[in-house]
């Protein structure tokens, strides 16, 4: 069985990794290109 300290450290690590996941996914799906038109013809 893992120690309480080990569990806490792992939980914190997972929490940190999850932070901003929604934003990252949104940007990945939407793309991070500028909103203005690059090629105007």
Rosetta blueprint (number, residue, H / E / L):
1 X L
2 X L
3 X L
4 X H
5 X H
6 X H
7 X H
8 X H
9 X H
10 X H
11 X H
12 X H
13 X H
14 X H
15 X H
16 X H
17 X H
18 X H
19 X L
20 X L
21 X H
22 X H
23 X H
24 X H
25 X H
26 X H
27 X H
28 X H
29 X H
30 X H
31 X L
32 X L
33 X L
34 X L
35 X L
36 X L
37 X L
38 X L
39 X L
40 X L
41 X L
